[in-house]
């Protein structure tokens, strides 16, 4: 299954790479749990920020030059702020450490406008959420929207211990009223939530949303294999460990050279075997935002105007692929691919 499983019923479509960036102020950093803090960004001079929908994420441009994606966890009705929650991972790729160690209140930070590959579906009777650890972040915003729309829902929230559980105070009333089930496993696989029991019965009109570590997501997918594909919505922290060739950057056939034409810049370049579109653009002095380099984060999404891409991402659905391409890993099936750059 792909990094983001999207249906035709999502509330918001992805935005292209040509979207504007925003300069924001880091107004507050709040300790949420062991190694987890929230970061609140606001616009200057009390201005409103671009509207977002529950399940959205933003790119954060960090002081060390890298770009990372973090889900918005606050209520989407709040237009004056964006809030993300980040687990400091000492063994990660450096983004979470930079967030915790380099950012300070009062810092000016560049972010992207929000995009959404994990939106709530329309016209459903019930939402079921499964969150593992820091995977709770997008689901907090989704719960706020579900409550505002008076939709039925239930959250299964898995963590190692109460000390490592973010948003406990906010969720306490929902736990007490039976809308949230907390499960602590102490880090032991044998103590994992019984997903087969939780997902045994599929009721028509119910949609499942899950986010967290790869092991949990794989287990959810196995336990929900009998659910309709259009009712499943997944967001991963990274690309699948062994993605199918058609959804990965691993070529399933010998690569051929092709040309890219930049419609607005009036330039044309050749992408040779072993190169990516991003590689060629940067080699010719054209800077583009890129993060994962494997087609799952959405940072490099670009509109194309003509030609036929060879899509290798794990984000875009078939409708989106008629307009956008992930230039970090995708190639072209035609001799020329014209980009809206």
C-alpha positions in Angstrom: 0.0 0.0 0.0 1.2 3.5 -0.7 2.5 6.1 1.8 -0.7 8.1 1.4 -3.9 6.1 0.5 -6.3 8.6 -1.1 -9.9 8.2 -2.2 -12.0 10.3 -4.5 -13.8 11.6 -1.5 -11.0 13.6 0.1 -11.7 17.2 1.1 -8.6 18.8 -0.4 -6.4 18.0 -3.4 -2.6 18.4 -3.3 -1.2 21.8 -4.2 1.6 22.0 -6.8 5.3 22.7 -6.0 4.9 26.3 -7.3 3.0 27.2 -4.2 4.2 30.1 -2.2 6.3 29.9 0.9 5.4 31.8 4.1 7.6 33.5 6.6 6.2 32.8 10.1 7.1 33.5 13.7 7.7 30.7 16.2 5.5 32.0 19.0 5.6 29.1 21.5 7.2 25.7 22.2 5.3 23.5 24.6 6.4 20.2 26.2 3.8 17.6 25.5 5.4 14.3 26.6 8.8 12.6 26.9 10.8 13.9 23.9 7.7 15.5 22.3 7.1 19.2 22.0 4.6 21.3 20.0 5.7 24.3 17.9 3.2 27.1 17.3 3.8 29.3 14.2 1.9 32.6 13.6 1.9 35.2 10.9 3.4 38.6 11.6 1.4 41.5 12.8 -1.6 39.4 13.7 -2.3 38.4 10.1 -4.3 35.3 9.2 -2.6 32.3 7.7 -3.8 30.3 4.6 -6.7 28.1 5.4 -6.0 24.4 5.9 -8.1 21.2 6.3 -7.7 18.5 8.9 -4.9 16.0 8.0 -2.7 18.7 6.3 1.0 19.0 6.7 3.5 21.8 6.1 7.2 21.8 5.0 9.4 23.4 7.6 12.7 24.9 6.3 15.2 24.3 9.1 18.3 26.3 10.0 20.6 23.4 8.8 19.2 23.7 5.3 17.0 20.6 5.3 13.3 20.5 4.7 11.0 18.3 6.7 7.2 17.7 6.7 5.1 17.9 9.9 1.4 17.4 10.3 -0.7 20.2 11.7 -2.4 19.1 14.9 -4.5 22.1 15.8 -8.1 22.7 14.9 -8.4 23.7 11.2 -10.9 26.4 12.1 -8.0 28.3 13.6 -6.7 30.7 10.9 -4.3 32.6 13.2 -1.8 29.7 13.8 -0.3 26.5 12.7 0.8 23.9 15.4 2.9 20.9 14.8 4.1 18.3 17.4 7.5 16.7 16.9 9.2 13.7 18.5 12.9 14.2 18.9 14.4 11.1 17.3 18.2 10.9 18.1 18.5 8.3 15.3 16.5 10.1 12.6 17.6 12.1 9.6 18.2 15.3 11.5 14.9 17.1 11.1 13.5 16.4 14.6 16.8 17.1 16.3 17.0 20.5 14.5 13.4 21.3 15.5 14.2 20.6 19.2 17.8 21.8 19.4 18.0 24.7 16.9 14.6 26.5 17.0 13.9 29.0 19.7 10.8 31.1 20.5 10.9 34.3 18.5 12.7 32.7 15.5 11.6 33.6 12.0 10.9 30.3 10.1 10.0 29.6 6.4 7.3 27.1 5.8 5.1 26.0 2.9 1.4 26.6 2.7 -0.4 23.4 3.9 -1.1 20.5 1.6 -3.3 17.5 2.3 -2.9 13.9 1.2 -4.7 12.6 4.3 -8.1 14.4 4.4 -11.3 13.2 6.0 -13.7 11.6 3.6 -17.1 13.1 2.8 -20.4 11.4 3.3 -19.3 8.8 5.8 -21.2 7.4 8.8 -18.2 6.9 11.1 -14.5 7.6 11.3 -12.2 5.1 13.0 -8.7 6.4 13.8 -5.6 4.4 14.8 -2.6 6.3 15.9 0.8 5.0 17.0 3.0 7.4 19.0 3.6 10.7 17.2 1.2 9.5 14.5 -1.5 11.1 16.7 -0.6 14.6 15.3 -2.8 14.7 12.1 -5.5 12.8 13.9 -5.9 15.4 16.6 -6.9 17.9 13.9 -9.2 15.3 12.2 -10.9 14.6 15.5 -11.6 18.3 16.0 -13.2 18.4 12.5 -15.2 15.3 13.1 -16.6 16.7 16.4 -17.4 20.1 14.7 -19.4 18.2 12.0 -21.0 16.0 14.7 -19.7 12.8 13.0 -19.4 9.6 15.0 -15.8 8.4 15.5 -13.5 6.3 17.6 -9.7 6.6 18.2 -7.4 3.8 19.2 -4.2 5.5 20.5 -1.2 3.2 21.0 1.9 4.3 22.9 4.6 2.8 25.1 3.6 4.6 28.4 1.6 7.5 29.7 4.9 9.5 29.9 5.3 9.1 26.1 1.7 10.0 25.2 1.1 13.4 23.8 -2.2 15.3 24.2 -3.4 13.3 27.2 -5.1 16.3 28.8 -6.9 17.3 25.6 -8.1 13.7 25.1 -9.1 13.0 28.7 -12.8 14.0 28.2 -13.1 11.8 25.1 -11.4 8.9 26.9 -13.9 9.2 29.8 -16.9 9.3 27.3 -15.7 6.2 25.4 -14.6 7.9 22.2 -10.9 7.1 22.7 -9.2 3.8 23.6 -5.7 4.2 25.0 -3.4 1.2 24.7 0.1 1.0 26.3 2.3 -1.8 25.2 5.5 -1.0 27.1 7.5 -1.4 23.9 6.6 -5.1 23.8 5.3 -6.5 20.6 3.4 -9.2 22.5 1.4 -6.5 24.2 0.2 -4.8 21.0 -3.3 -3.8 20.5 -5.5 -6.6 19.2 -6.1 -5.0 15.8 -7.9 -8.1 14.4 -10.6 -7.7 17.1 -10.8 -4.0 16.6 -11.2 -4.2 12.8 -13.0 -7.5 12.5 -16.3 -6.1 11.6 -16.6 -3.6 8.7 -19.8 -1.5 8.7 -20.7 0.2 5.4 -20.0 3.9 5.5 -17.1 3.6 8.0 -13.7 4.9 7.0 -10.4 4.0 8.7 -7.5 6.4 9.1 -4.1 5.3 10.5 -0.7 6.9 11.1 2.3 5.9 13.0 5.4 3.6 12.8 5.7 1.2 9.9 5.2 -1.9 12.0 1.8 -0.7 13.3 0.7 0.4 9.8 1.6 -2.9 8.3 -0.3 -4.7 11.1 -3.3 -2.4 10.5 -3.2 -3.2 6.8 -3.2 -6.9 7.5 -6.1 -6.6 9.9 -8.2 -4.5 7.6 -7.5 -6.5 4.4 -11.3 -7.3 4.2 -12.2 -3.6 4.2 -12.9 -1.9 0.9 -9.8 -0.1 -0.4 -11.7 3.2 -0.7 -12.4 3.2 3.0 -8.7 3.0 4.0 -6.6 6.1 4.5 -2.9 5.8 5.6 -0.1 8.3 6.2 3.4 7.0 6.7 6.5 8.7 8.2 8.5 7.3 5.3 8.1 5.4 2.1 7.3 1.7 2.1 10.4 -0.4 2.9 10.0 -2.5 -0.2 7.6 -0.6 -2.5 6.2 -2.0 -5.7 8.3 -1.0 -8.7 5.6 1.1 -10.2 5.3 3.2 -7.0 9.0 3.5 -6.3 12.2 5.1 -7.6 13.6 1.7 -8.4 13.5 1.2 -12.2 11.7 -1.8 -13.4 13.2 -1.4 -16.9 16.3 0.2 -18.4 16.0 4.0 -18.2 16.0 6.1 -21.3 17.0 9.8 -21.8 14.3 12.4 -22.1 14.1 16.1 -22.3 12.4 18.5 -19.9 11.1 21.8 -21.1 10.5 24.6 -18.6 7.5 26.5 -20.0 7.9 29.7 -18.0 11.7 29.9 -18.0 12.0 29.0 -21.6 14.7 26.4 -21.0 15.3 22.8 -22.1 17.5 20.1 -20.6 18.2 16.4 -21.0 17.7 14.0 -18.2 20.0 11.0 -18.7 19.7 7.5 -17.3 20.6 7.5 -13.6 19.7 11.2 -13.2 16.5 12.7 -11.7 14.7 15.8 -12.9 15.7 17.5 -9.7 19.4 16.5 -10.3 19.3 18.2 -13.8 17.6 21.3 -12.6 20.0 21.8 -9.8 23.0 21.1 -12.0 21.8 24.0 -14.2 21.4 26.4 -11.4 17.6 26.0 -10.8 16.9 25.5 -7.2 13.8 23.4 -6.3 12.5 22.3 -2.9 13.0 18.6 -2.2 13.0 16.5 0.9 12.5 12.7 0.8 13.8 12.1 -2.8 11.7 9.0 -3.0 8.3 10.4 -3.9 6.3 10.1 -0.7 6.5 13.6 1.0 5.0 15.7 -1.8 7.5 18.6 -1.5 8.6 18.5 -5.1 5.2 18.1 -6.7 5.1 20.0 -9.9 2.4 20.7 -12.5 3.2 19.4 -16.0 1.6 20.8 -19.2 2.3 18.2 -21.8 4.1 14.9 -22.3 3.5 11.7 -20.4 5.2 11.2 -17.0 6.4 7.8 -15.8 5.1 8.2 -12.2 7.1 6.6 -9.5 5.7 8.3 -6.4 3.5 6.9 -3.7 1.3 10.0 -3.0 -0.7 11.0 -6.1 -3.9 9.3 -7.1 -5.0 8.8 -10.7 -6.8 12.1 -10.9 -3.8 14.0 -9.6 -1.4 12.2 -11.9 -3.2 13.8 -14.9 -1.9 17.1 -13.7 1.1 16.7 -11.4 4.4 14.8 -11.2 6.9 14.2 -8.4 10.2 15.4 -10.0 12.4 13.8 -7.3 11.9 10.3 -8.7 9.6 10.2 -11.7 10.7 10.2 -15.3 9.0 10.5 -18.7 7.5 8.0 -21.1 7.6 10.6 -23.9 10.6 12.3 -25.5 9.7 15.6 -23.8 8.0 16.5 -20.6 6.9 20.1 -20.3 6.9 21.4 -16.7 5.1 24.5 -15.4 8.4 26.1 -14.3 
